């Protein structure tokens, strides 16, 4: 057991005026299983890179154990996986990697295949096996379950439950609940460490936010009342003071005793006024200490269209032939009001079904596919790498209402400064929010979202859940976040190879 101490950490990117970390201090233990939580663009991956000494910063980060980072880069994707591992970590022990792979339910034969032929799940598991095979290091795991199907996520979850000594960046609430014993959170104005899993932290945060909001309302009323009392005391004090030295003083000047009484009364009124002013200042200071770290999550809106036909899409024994691969047949209907989640292993053909529905095919198929006439579809793709240039140009190209588009992004926690940046400089979560905001601008009969939550922060996930629950659009989704699926889906279709 050893401590990682972060003291007075300050960092910002040279090309940006945004301060990422400002005089941050905290400590974590290398035996902890830490979940790392924050809004998109708040600096999670940046902090991991600072630990890895990729950027210069002010302050100190001290640790006895070395850091290692997931995912690591494989430069030559065509070489055998075992050769890629040896190139990256020459001192690794083969038997230990095989031991970890068995815990991850992967055959060691993957080590002798070209790395390029491995699925996303296999690559993730090989990298985790490599990193956890090494002793005396603290692992930095940056969203290891992105793009993984639900079955693979369960394997990773069970694997990480048995490990310790890592910092896990993830927005998967089930994963965080199962795997971590501490939460490291980047707030708006600070970084804090909490003991417990995600649910423990989330319930505490909701209680703290509710307390601060109630306290803020109480203090606003107190400040208003104290301000009126101070003004009244000031008027009284001026009134008494004028009887000492102003025109009203003539009737008192002949009587010394009376003048002393008036002076004492004036002094007391002045003290009362100052005391009220001090109390008001303290109340204002207390109020300013509240609400700094409350994450605003304004309600999103959606205006889905309802088609005159009850069934919008019908698949009947549709078999897709893709290159040399034949995908299993699929039959289902999408009716008005359905929110269908298409679930299955990575590579089983879920995205191909979506492409077929969108008429974006580079394959052939058999069977019957019917779409309702005049069907309007709004689509969110898995990929975000094509996003380049400014938001205004993007809105113009997509024929979006620019004002509405930017307003939705603001509700999804975009600062106005982000509006001035090019999208290629956004984080993965911010790029995904651009696509989601564009879809929310479109009134459609059917919303097709392909893995919409990859990289999206927990606060925004909850916003989107509430949006779907409120407006009940007709949707076809590919999504592996169990908590999200449980709260939004009306039907789950398991697309299996058999």
C-alpha positions as CSV (number, residue, x, y, z in Angstrom):
1,X,0.0,0.0,0.0
2,X,1.3,3.5,-0.9
3,X,-0.2,6.9,-1.5
4,X,-0.4,8.9,-4.7
5,X,-0.3,12.6,-3.7
6,X,-1.4,15.4,-6.0
7,X,-0.5,18.8,-4.6
8,X,-1.4,22.2,-6.1
9,X,-1.9,20.8,-9.6
10,X,-2.5,23.5,-12.2
11,X,-2.9,22.8,-15.9
12,X,-4.3,24.3,-19.1
13,X,-3.7,23.7,-22.8
14,X,-1.6,26.4,-24.5
15,X,-4.0,26.8,-27.4
16,X,-7.0,27.2,-25.1
17,X,-8.0,29.7,-22.4
18,X,-9.8,27.0,-20.5
19,X,-8.3,26.2,-17.1
20,X,-8.5,22.4,-16.7
21,X,-7.1,22.1,-13.2
22,X,-6.6,25.0,-10.8
23,X,-4.5,24.4,-7.7
24,X,-6.0,20.9,-7.1
25,X,-4.8,18.9,-4.1
26,X,-5.9,15.3,-3.0
27,X,-4.6,11.8,-2.2
28,X,-5.5,8.3,-3.3
29,X,-4.3,4.9,-2.2
30,X,-2.8,2.4,-4.7
31,X,-4.8,-0.4,-3.1
32,X,-8.1,1.3,-3.9
33,X,-10.3,0.4,-6.8
34,X,-11.2,3.9,-8.0
35,X,-14.0,4.9,-10.3
36,X,-13.3,8.2,-12.1
37,X,-16.4,10.3,-12.8
38,X,-16.9,13.7,-14.4
39,X,-18.8,15.5,-17.1
40,X,-17.5,15.2,-20.7
41,X,-14.6,17.6,-21.4
42,X,-14.0,18.1,-17.7
43,X,-10.5,16.6,-17.8
44,X,-10.6,12.9,-17.0
45,X,-8.3,11.7,-19.8
46,X,-6.2,14.8,-19.4
47,X,-5.6,13.9,-15.8
48,X,-4.5,10.3,-16.8
49,X,-2.1,11.8,-19.3
50,X,-0.7,14.1,-16.6
51,X,-0.1,11.0,-14.4
52,X,1.7,9.4,-17.4
53,X,3.9,12.6,-17.7
54,X,2.7,13.4,-21.2
55,X,2.2,17.1,-20.5
56,X,4.0,19.7,-18.4
57,X,2.1,21.1,-15.4
58,X,2.5,23.2,-12.3
59,X,2.4,21.5,-8.9
60,X,3.5,18.0,-7.9
61,X,2.3,14.4,-8.4
62,X,4.2,11.9,-6.3
63,X,3.9,8.1,-6.4
64,X,6.1,5.2,-5.5
65,X,4.5,2.8,-8.0
66,X,4.7,3.3,-11.8
67,X,1.6,4.0,-13.8
68,X,0.4,2.1,-16.9
69,X,-2.3,3.1,-19.3
70,X,-5.2,1.3,-21.1
71,X,-5.6,1.3,-24.0
72,X,-2.0,1.2,-25.2
73,X,-1.1,1.8,-28.8
74,X,-0.2,-1.1,-31.1
75,X,1.8,0.5,-33.9
76,X,1.9,-2.5,-36.4
77,X,-1.6,-3.9,-36.5
78,X,-0.6,-6.6,-39.0
79,X,1.9,-8.4,-36.7
80,X,1.0,-11.3,-34.4
81,X,-0.5,-10.2,-31.1
82,X,2.2,-11.9,-29.1
83,X,4.9,-10.0,-31.1
84,X,3.0,-6.7,-30.5
85,X,3.0,-7.4,-26.8
86,X,6.7,-8.2,-26.8
87,X,7.5,-5.0,-28.7
88,X,5.5,-3.0,-26.2
89,X,6.6,-4.8,-23.0
90,X,9.9,-6.7,-23.6
91,X,10.0,-8.0,-20.1
92,X,6.5,-9.5,-19.9
93,X,6.0,-13.1,-18.7
94,X,4.0,-15.2,-21.2
95,X,2.5,-17.6,-18.6
96,X,1.1,-14.7,-16.6
97,X,-0.6,-13.2,-19.7
98,X,-2.1,-16.7,-20.4
99,X,-3.3,-16.9,-16.8
100,X,-5.1,-13.5,-17.1
101,X,-6.6,-14.4,-20.5
102,X,-8.1,-17.6,-18.9
103,X,-9.8,-15.4,-16.3
104,X,-11.1,-13.2,-19.1
105,X,-12.5,-16.3,-20.8
106,X,-10.3,-15.9,-23.9
107,X,-8.3,-18.7,-25.5
108,X,-4.5,-18.1,-25.7
109,X,-4.8,-18.8,-29.5
110,X,-5.7,-15.1,-30.0
111,X,-2.0,-14.3,-29.2
112,X,-1.0,-16.0,-32.4
113,X,-3.4,-14.2,-34.7
114,X,-2.7,-10.8,-36.3
115,X,-3.8,-8.0,-34.0
116,X,-5.9,-6.5,-36.8
117,X,-8.1,-9.6,-36.9
118,X,-9.1,-9.4,-33.2
119,X,-12.5,-8.1,-32.3
120,X,-12.9,-5.0,-30.0
121,X,-13.7,-7.3,-27.1
122,X,-10.6,-9.5,-27.8
123,X,-8.3,-6.5,-28.1
124,X,-9.6,-5.1,-24.8
125,X,-9.1,-8.4,-23.0
126,X,-5.6,-8.9,-24.4
127,X,-4.6,-5.4,-23.3
128,X,-6.1,-5.9,-19.8
129,X,-4.4,-9.3,-19.5
130,X,-1.1,-7.8,-20.4
131,X,-1.4,-4.9,-17.9
132,X,-2.7,-7.0,-15.0
133,X,0.1,-9.6,-15.6
134,X,2.6,-7.1,-14.4
135,X,3.2,-6.6,-10.7
136,X,3.6,-3.4,-8.5
137,X,1.9,-0.9,-10.8
138,X,-1.1,1.3,-10.7
139,X,-3.3,0.9,-13.8
140,X,-5.2,3.8,-15.5
141,X,-8.1,2.3,-17.4
142,X,-9.7,4.7,-19.8
143,X,-13.3,3.5,-20.7
144,X,-12.4,-0.2,-21.3
145,X,-16.0,-1.2,-22.1
146,X,-16.7,1.2,-24.9
147,X,-18.0,-0.6,-28.0
148,X,-18.3,-3.9,-26.1
149,X,-21.4,-5.9,-26.1
150,X,-23.3,-6.7,-22.8
151,X,-21.8,-10.2,-22.5
152,X,-18.2,-8.9,-22.9
153,X,-19.0,-6.1,-20.3
154,X,-20.1,-8.8,-17.8
155,X,-16.8,-10.6,-18.3
156,X,-14.8,-7.4,-17.8
157,X,-16.9,-6.5,-14.7
158,X,-16.3,-9.9,-13.1
159,X,-12.6,-9.7,-13.9
160,X,-12.1,-6.2,-12.4
161,X,-14.1,-7.2,-9.3
162,X,-11.2,-9.5,-8.4
163,X,-8.5,-6.9,-9.0
164,X,-7.3,-3.8,-7.1
165,X,-4.9,-0.9,-7.7
166,X,-6.6,0.8,-10.6
167,X,-8.3,4.1,-11.6
168,X,-11.3,3.3,-13.9
169,X,-12.8,5.9,-16.2
170,X,-16.2,4.7,-17.0
171,X,-19.8,5.9,-17.4
172,X,-21.3,2.5,-17.0
173,X,-23.2,2.6,-13.7
174,X,-23.5,-1.1,-13.3
175,X,-19.7,-1.6,-13.9
176,X,-18.9,1.1,-11.4
177,X,-21.2,-0.3,-8.8
178,X,-19.7,-3.8,-9.2
179,X,-16.0,-3.0,-9.4
180,X,-15.0,0.1,-7.4
181,X,-14.7,0.9,-3.7
182,X,-13.9,4.6,-4.1
183,X,-15.1,7.4,-6.4
184,X,-12.8,10.2,-7.7
185,X,-15.0,13.0,-9.1
186,X,-14.1,16.2,-10.9
187,X,-16.6,18.8,-9.8
188,X,-17.0,22.2,-11.3
189,X,-14.5,23.8,-8.8
190,X,-12.7,20.9,-7.2
191,X,-11.6,17.2,-7.2
192,X,-13.0,15.1,-4.4
193,X,-12.6,11.5,-3.2
194,X,-15.5,9.5,-1.8
195,X,-15.6,6.0,-0.2
196,X,-18.1,3.6,-1.8
197,X,-19.3,2.7,-5.2
198,X,-21.2,4.8,-7.8
199,X,-24.6,4.4,-6.1
200,X,-23.2,5.4,-2.7
201,X,-21.7,8.6,-4.2
202,X,-24.7,9.4,-6.3
203,X,-27.2,9.2,-3.4
204,X,-24.9,11.3,-1.2
205,X,-24.5,13.8,-4.1
206,X,-28.3,14.1,-4.5
207,X,-28.8,14.6,-0.8
208,X,-26.0,17.2,-0.6
209,X,-27.4,19.1,-3.7
210,X,-30.9,19.1,-2.2
211,X,-29.5,20.4,1.1
212,X,-27.5,23.2,-0.6
213,X,-30.5,24.2,-2.7
214,X,-32.8,24.4,0.4
215,X,-30.1,26.3,2.3
216,X,-29.6,28.7,-0.6
217,X,-33.3,29.5,-0.5
218,X,-33.3,30.0,3.2
219,X,-30.2,32.3,3.0
220,X,-31.8,34.3,0.2
221,X,-34.8,35.0,2.5
222,X,-32.5,35.8,5.4
223,X,-30.4,38.2,3.4
224,X,-33.5,40.0,2.2
225,X,-34.8,40.2,5.8
226,X,-31.5,41.4,7.2
227,X,-31.1,43.9,4.5
228,X,-34.5,45.5,5.3
229,X,-33.7,45.4,9.0
230,X,-30.3,47.0,8.5
231,X,-31.9,49.8,6.4
232,X,-34.5,50.4,9.1
233,X,-31.8,50.4,11.8
234,X,-29.8,52.9,9.7
235,X,-32.8,55.2,9.4
236,X,-33.4,55.0,13.1
237,X,-29.7,55.6,13.9
238,X,-29.7,58.7,11.6
239,X,-32.9,59.9,13.2
240,X,-31.4,59.7,16.7
241,X,-28.0,61.1,15.6
242,X,-29.7,64.2,14.0
243,X,-31.4,64.9,17.4
244,X,-27.8,65.2,18.8
245,X,-26.2,67.5,16.3
246,X,-28.9,68.7,13.9
247,X,-31.9,71.0,14.1
248,X,-33.7,68.6,16.4
249,X,-30.9,69.0,19.0
250,X,-32.0,72.5,20.2
251,X,-34.5,71.1,22.7
252,X,-32.0,68.8,24.2
253,X,-28.9,71.1,24.4
254,X,-30.1,72.8,27.6
255,X,-30.3,69.5,29.4
256,X,-26.9,67.7,29.7
257,X,-28.6,64.5,31.1
258,X,-30.8,64.3,28.1
259,X,-28.0,64.8,25.7
260,X,-26.1,61.8,27.3
261,X,-29.2,59.7,26.9
262,X,-29.5,60.6,23.3
263,X,-25.8,59.9,22.7
264,X,-26.1,56.4,24.2
265,X,-29.2,55.7,22.2
266,X,-27.4,56.7,19.0
267,X,-24.4,54.5,19.9
268,X,-26.7,51.5,20.4
269,X,-28.5,52.0,17.2
270,X,-25.2,52.3,15.3
271,X,-24.1,49.0,16.9
272,X,-27.3,47.3,15.9
273,X,-26.9,48.5,12.3
274,X,-23.3,47.2,12.2
275,X,-24.3,43.8,13.7
276,X,-27.0,43.4,11.1
277,X,-24.6,44.3,8.4
278,X,-22.1,41.7,9.7
279,X,-24.8,39.1,9.8
280,X,-25.8,39.9,6.3
281,X,-22.2,39.6,5.1
282,X,-21.8,36.2,6.8
283,X,-25.0,35.0,5.2
284,X,-23.9,36.2,1.8
285,X,-20.5,34.4,2.3
286,X,-22.3,31.2,3.2
287,X,-24.6,31.5,0.2
288,X,-21.6,32.0,-2.1
289,X,-20.1,28.8,-0.7
290,X,-23.2,26.8,-1.9
291,X,-24.2,25.5,-5.3
292,X,-20.7,25.6,-6.8
293,X,-20.6,21.9,-7.6
294,X,-24.2,21.3,-8.5
295,X,-24.4,19.9,-12.0
296,X,-27.3,21.5,-13.8
297,X,-29.2,19.0,-16.0
298,X,-32.0,20.9,-17.7
299,X,-34.8,18.9,-19.2
300,X,-34.4,18.1,-22.9
301,X,-37.3,18.2,-25.3
302,X,-38.2,16.1,-28.3
303,X,-41.1,16.4,-30.7
304,X,-41.5,13.0,-32.4
305,X,-43.9,12.5,-35.3
306,X,-46.6,9.8,-35.2
307,X,-47.1,7.9,-38.4
308,X,-50.6,7.1,-39.6
309,X,-49.7,3.4,-39.9
310,X,-49.4,1.4,-36.7
311,X,-46.4,-0.6,-38.1
312,X,-43.4,1.4,-39.3
313,X,-41.0,-1.3,-40.2
314,X,-41.3,-5.1,-40.7
315,X,-38.5,-7.6,-41.1
316,X,-39.4,-11.1,-42.2
317,X,-36.7,-13.7,-42.3
318,X,-34.1,-11.2,-43.5
319,X,-30.7,-12.7,-44.0
320,X,-27.7,-10.5,-44.8
321,X,-24.8,-11.7,-46.9
322,X,-21.8,-9.6,-46.2
323,X,-18.6,-10.4,-48.1
324,X,-18.1,-14.1,-47.3
325,X,-20.2,-14.1,-44.2
326,X,-23.9,-14.8,-43.8
327,X,-25.7,-13.3,-40.9
328,X,-28.5,-15.1,-39.0
329,X,-32.1,-14.4,-40.2
330,X,-34.0,-11.8,-38.3
331,X,-37.8,-11.1,-38.0
332,X,-39.4,-8.3,-36.0
333,X,-41.7,-5.3,-36.3
334,X,-41.3,-1.7,-35.1
335,X,-44.7,-0.2,-34.1
336,X,-45.6,3.3,-33.1
337,X,-44.4,3.9,-29.6
338,X,-41.9,0.9,-29.6
339,X,-38.4,1.5,-28.1
340,X,-36.6,-1.6,-29.3
341,X,-33.1,-2.4,-28.3
342,X,-31.2,-4.7,-30.6
343,X,-28.8,-6.7,-28.5
344,X,-26.1,-9.2,-29.5
345,X,-22.4,-9.9,-29.6
346,X,-20.0,-7.5,-31.3
347,X,-19.9,-8.4,-35.0
348,X,-23.2,-10.3,-35.1
349,X,-24.8,-7.9,-37.6
350,X,-26.7,-5.3,-35.5
351,X,-25.2,-2.3,-37.4
352,X,-25.8,-4.1,-40.7
353,X,-29.5,-4.3,-39.9
354,X,-29.5,-0.5,-39.3
355,X,-27.7,0.1,-42.6
356,X,-30.2,-2.0,-44.4
357,X,-33.0,0.0,-42.9
358,X,-31.3,3.3,-43.9
359,X,-30.6,2.0,-47.5
360,X,-26.9,2.3,-46.9
361,X,-26.0,-1.2,-48.1
362,X,-22.7,-2.6,-49.4
363,X,-24.2,-6.2,-49.1
364,X,-27.0,-8.3,-50.4
365,X,-29.9,-9.8,-48.5
366,X,-32.8,-12.1,-48.8
367,X,-36.2,-12.0,-47.0
368,X,-38.7,-9.2,-46.8
369,X,-38.2,-5.7,-45.5
370,X,-41.2,-3.3,-45.4
371,X,-41.0,0.4,-44.5
372,X,-44.1,2.6,-44.1
373,X,-44.4,5.2,-46.9
374,X,-43.2,8.7,-46.0
375,X,-41.2,7.4,-43.1
376,X,-38.9,10.1,-41.6
377,X,-35.9,8.7,-39.8
378,X,-33.3,10.4,-37.6
379,X,-30.0,8.6,-37.2
380,X,-27.1,8.7,-34.8
381,X,-24.1,6.7,-35.9
382,X,-21.6,4.8,-33.9
383,X,-18.7,6.8,-35.4
384,X,-17.8,10.4,-34.7
385,X,-14.5,10.6,-36.5
386,X,-16.0,12.4,-39.5
387,X,-16.9,15.4,-37.4
388,X,-14.8,18.4,-38.4
389,X,-15.1,22.1,-38.6
390,X,-17.4,24.4,-36.7
391,X,-20.8,23.8,-35.2
392,X,-22.5,26.5,-37.3
393,X,-21.3,24.9,-40.5
394,X,-22.4,21.5,-39.3
395,X,-25.9,22.8,-38.4
396,X,-26.1,24.4,-41.9
397,X,-25.1,21.2,-43.7
398,X,-27.7,19.2,-41.7
399,X,-30.4,21.9,-42.2
400,X,-30.8,22.2,-38.4
401,X,-32.3,25.1,-36.5
402,X,-29.0,26.6,-35.3
403,X,-30.5,28.3,-32.3
404,X,-32.3,25.2,-31.1
405,X,-29.2,23.0,-31.9
406,X,-26.9,25.2,-29.8
407,X,-29.5,25.5,-27.0
408,X,-29.6,21.7,-26.8
409,X,-25.8,21.5,-26.6
410,X,-25.9,24.1,-23.8
411,X,-28.3,21.8,-21.9
412,X,-25.9,18.9,-22.5
413,X,-23.2,21.0,-20.6
414,X,-21.4,22.7,-23.5
415,X,-19.9,26.0,-22.5
416,X,-20.1,28.9,-24.9
417,X,-16.3,28.7,-25.3
418,X,-16.8,25.2,-26.9
419,X,-19.0,26.7,-29.6
420,X,-15.9,28.6,-30.9
421,X,-13.8,25.4,-31.3
422,X,-13.6,23.0,-34.2
423,X,-15.2,19.6,-33.6
424,X,-12.0,17.7,-34.2
425,X,-10.7,19.2,-30.9
426,X,-13.7,17.9,-28.9
427,X,-13.5,14.9,-26.5
428,X,-15.2,11.6,-27.6
429,X,-18.2,12.4,-25.4
430,X,-18.6,15.9,-26.8
431,X,-18.6,14.6,-30.4
432,X,-21.3,12.1,-29.5
433,X,-23.4,14.9,-28.0
434,X,-23.2,16.8,-31.2
435,X,-24.8,13.9,-33.0
436,X,-27.4,13.5,-30.3
437,X,-28.3,17.2,-30.3
438,X,-28.7,17.1,-34.1
439,X,-31.1,14.2,-33.8
440,X,-33.1,15.9,-31.1
441,X,-33.6,18.9,-33.5
442,X,-35.2,16.6,-36.0
443,X,-38.9,15.7,-35.8
444,X,-39.1,12.2,-37.0
445,X,-41.3,9.1,-37.0
446,X,-38.4,6.8,-36.1
447,X,-35.1,7.5,-34.2
448,X,-32.3,5.1,-34.9
449,X,-29.4,5.4,-32.5
450,X,-26.4,3.1,-32.9
451,X,-24.5,2.9,-29.6
452,X,-25.5,6.5,-28.7
453,X,-23.9,6.5,-25.2
454,X,-20.3,5.7,-26.0
455,X,-18.2,8.2,-24.1
456,X,-21.3,10.1,-22.8
457,X,-21.1,11.1,-19.1
458,X,-23.4,9.8,-16.5
459,X,-25.3,13.1,-16.0
460,X,-26.1,13.3,-19.7
461,X,-27.1,9.6,-19.7
462,X,-29.7,10.3,-17.0
463,X,-30.9,13.4,-19.0
464,X,-31.4,11.3,-22.1
465,X,-33.2,8.5,-20.1
466,X,-35.6,11.1,-18.7
467,X,-36.2,12.6,-22.2
468,X,-37.1,9.2,-23.6
469,X,-39.3,8.3,-20.7
470,X,-41.2,11.7,-21.0
471,X,-41.7,11.9,-24.8
472,X,-41.8,8.2,-25.6
473,X,-40.5,8.4,-29.2
474,X,-40.5,5.4,-31.5
475,X,-36.9,4.1,-31.5
476,X,-34.5,1.4,-32.6
477,X,-31.4,1.3,-30.5
478,X,-28.2,-0.6,-30.3
479,X,-26.9,0.0,-26.7
480,X,-25.0,-2.1,-24.1
481,X,-25.5,0.0,-21.0
482,X,-27.7,-2.2,-18.9
483,X,-29.1,0.5,-16.6
484,X,-30.1,2.6,-19.7
485,X,-31.7,-0.4,-21.4
486,X,-33.7,-1.3,-18.3
487,X,-35.1,2.2,-18.0
488,X,-35.9,3.0,-21.7
489,X,-36.6,-0.2,-23.7
490,X,-40.1,-1.5,-24.3
491,X,-38.7,-4.6,-26.1
492,X,-35.3,-6.2,-26.4
493,X,-34.4,-8.4,-29.4
494,X,-31.5,-10.8,-28.9
495,X,-29.7,-11.2,-32.2
496,X,-27.7,-14.4,-31.9
497,X,-25.6,-16.4,-34.4
498,X,-27.8,-19.4,-33.8
